[in-house]
Amino acid sequence: MDTLELQAAVLHHCFERADKWAVEVQGRMESCCDLVAEEAVYHCTCYAVFTSHRSLSGQGQRGRPEDVEMRKAFDELFV
């Protein structure tokens, strides 16, 4: 599935769900030009839960896992 097909599929699921999470996802999808550049690959679990019409609650943290080493390096820039 290429980027445009993925975006169309997710927007279709947003329409089907028609809940608060769907509105949030739709807003993010419509403001995103390139899902690969936006690192959508890290949201595979969210996609599976979203398209199966389940709730994200109890699924752990949202978004990409934090890279502790990168965070430390970033923090050192501003010390």
C-alpha positions as a LaTeX table, in Angstrom:
\begin{tabular}{lrrr}
\hline
Residue & $x$ (\AA) & $y$ (\AA) & $z$ (\AA) \\
\hline
Met1 & 0.00 & 0.00 & 0.00 \\
Asp2 & 1.50 & 3.33 & $-1.00$ \\
Thr3 & 1.16 & 6.61 & 0.88 \\
Leu4 & $-1.90$ & 7.85 & $-1.03$ \\
Glu5 & $-3.73$ & 4.54 & $-0.63$ \\
Leu6 & $-2.94$ & 4.49 & 3.09 \\
Gln7 & $-4.19$ & 8.03 & 3.54 \\
Ala8 & $-7.41$ & 7.25 & 1.64 \\
Ala9 & $-7.94$ & 4.07 & 3.70 \\
Val10 & $-7.45$ & 5.86 & 7.00 \\
Leu11 & $-9.79$ & 8.69 & 5.98 \\
His12 & $-12.39$ & 6.07 & 4.98 \\
His13 & $-12.12$ & 4.50 & 8.45 \\
Cys14 & $-12.49$ & 7.96 & 9.99 \\
Phe15 & $-15.78$ & 8.35 & 8.15 \\
Glu16 & $-16.95$ & 4.90 & 9.30 \\
Arg17 & $-15.96$ & 5.40 & 12.96 \\
Ala18 & $-17.36$ & 8.93 & 13.27 \\
Asp19 & $-16.12$ & 9.26 & 16.85 \\
Lys20 & $-13.82$ & 11.65 & 18.70 \\
Trp21 & $-10.69$ & 9.67 & 17.82 \\
Ala22 & $-11.72$ & 9.62 & 14.14 \\
Val23 & $-12.07$ & 13.40 & 14.09 \\
Glu24 & $-8.61$ & 13.78 & 15.63 \\
Val25 & $-7.05$ & 11.34 & 13.15 \\
Gln26 & $-8.83$ & 12.96 & 10.20 \\
Gly27 & $-7.48$ & 16.38 & 11.19 \\
Arg28 & $-3.94$ & 15.03 & 11.38 \\
Met29 & $-4.25$ & 13.15 & 8.09 \\
Glu30 & $-5.58$ & 16.17 & 6.23 \\
Ser31 & $-2.68$ & 18.32 & 7.42 \\
Cys32 & $-0.06$ & 15.72 & 6.46 \\
Cys33 & 1.49 & 15.79 & 2.98 \\
Asp34 & 3.85 & 12.81 & 3.30 \\
Leu35 & 3.08 & 10.00 & 5.74 \\
Val36 & 6.57 & 8.50 & 5.33 \\
Ala37 & 8.22 & 11.80 & 6.27 \\
Glu38 & 5.80 & 12.07 & 9.21 \\
Glu39 & 6.96 & 8.60 & 10.33 \\
Ala40 & 3.55 & 6.96 & 10.09 \\
Val41 & 5.29 & 3.57 & 10.12 \\
Tyr42 & 5.57 & 3.87 & 13.91 \\
His43 & 1.81 & 3.82 & 14.24 \\
Cys44 & 1.15 & 0.28 & 12.99 \\
Thr45 & $-0.51$ & $-0.80$ & 16.26 \\
Cys46 & $-2.68$ & 2.30 & 16.31 \\
Tyr47 & $-3.73$ & 1.63 & 12.70 \\
Ala48 & $-4.71$ & $-1.94$ & 13.54 \\
Val49 & $-6.77$ & $-0.83$ & 16.56 \\
Phe50 & $-8.33$ & 2.10 & 14.68 \\
Thr51 & $-9.40$ & 0.07 & 11.65 \\
Ser52 & $-10.89$ & $-2.67$ & 13.83 \\
His53 & $-13.14$ & $-0.03$ & 15.49 \\
Arg54 & $-11.69$ & $-0.68$ & 18.94 \\
Ser55 & $-10.65$ & 1.92 & 21.47 \\
Leu56 & $-7.03$ & 2.95 & 21.98 \\
Ser57 & $-7.43$ & 2.93 & 25.78 \\
Gly58 & $-5.30$ & 0.26 & 27.40 \\
Gln59 & $-3.01$ & 0.08 & 24.37 \\
Gly60 & $-0.08$ & 1.88 & 26.00 \\
Gln61 & 1.46 & 5.21 & 25.07 \\
Arg62 & 0.43 & 7.12 & 21.99 \\
Gly63 & 2.99 & 8.13 & 19.39 \\
Arg64 & 6.56 & 7.14 & 18.75 \\
Pro65 & 8.58 & 5.77 & 21.69 \\
Glu66 & 10.97 & 8.30 & 23.18 \\
Asp67 & 14.65 & 7.88 & 22.32 \\
Val68 & 16.31 & 8.54 & 25.68 \\
Glu69 & 19.78 & 9.15 & 24.19 \\
Met70 & 18.42 & 11.66 & 21.67 \\
Arg71 & 16.48 & 13.41 & 24.43 \\
Lys72 & 19.64 & 13.70 & 26.60 \\
Ala73 & 21.63 & 15.10 & 23.68 \\
Phe74 & 18.88 & 17.62 & 22.94 \\
Asp75 & 18.70 & 18.69 & 26.59 \\
Glu76 & 22.49 & 19.24 & 26.67 \\
Leu77 & 22.19 & 21.74 & 23.82 \\
Phe78 & 20.22 & 24.08 & 26.05 \\
Val79 & 22.21 & 23.79 & 29.27 \\
\hline
\end{tabular}
